[in-house]
């Protein structure tokens, strides 16, 4: 799973990607590294975070793993401090991590721990990552990227809390883009659909899900984290997007066209 990199758009830049031990986060980290960025794999579990960093290094990228639990502000602070101490700067933060979404559940059956986990990892962590990274992103005229979902735009009858936290990220991202724009920091969002371990589990639980998902997608396939989602993140982090702020790019093969 390697991203195309005919032109190295991120040479000299340093990025943190949360939740990069697998799935979309790993794909974004791989793409950024192959475009020249030094990437910190900020993941909660060493058993997937370190192999992710090693896989990137094996294809010639620069990546290190640092254990980070985004639900703990002190862990975010340690991650940012490690990044700046190690690489001397911080140009981009991609907040991708989110706690387990769980199976389709109506609102009255949502358990408190699921609600609290998603709020902590998606909403509060978006805020904490922003506050902690701000002075470094300002110094670098950098970028802040939130990974959201079309569910946060159109809602879901089966994942109401997921829809809520992803909508909250969009509202926060737009507000932050307005506040940070004068400081030269660009804030944007990506809503991806890609083949991830979580989606594979969903396929096994619902054998007809894959066919339904492909059928509703004009491009007739599910995205690849590195080659389909990663390049969108590379664009937002690069100077090619120097005049783009406060935008949500849905990268899902055309399944959602409501923007």
Secondary structure, DSSP 8 states (H G I E B T S, - for coil): -----SS-TTTT-EEEEETTTSHHHHHHHHHHHHTT-EEEEEES-HHHHHHHHHHHHHTT-EEEEEE--TTSHHHHHHHHHHHHHHHS---EEEE-------S-B-GGG--HHHHHHHIIIIIIHHHHHHHHHHHHHHHHT-EEEEEE-THHHH--SSBHHHHHHHHHHHHHHHHHHHHHHTTT-EEEEEEE-B--HHHHHHHHH-TTHHHHHHHT-TT-S-B-IIIIIHHHHHHHHSGGGTT--S-EEEESTTS----
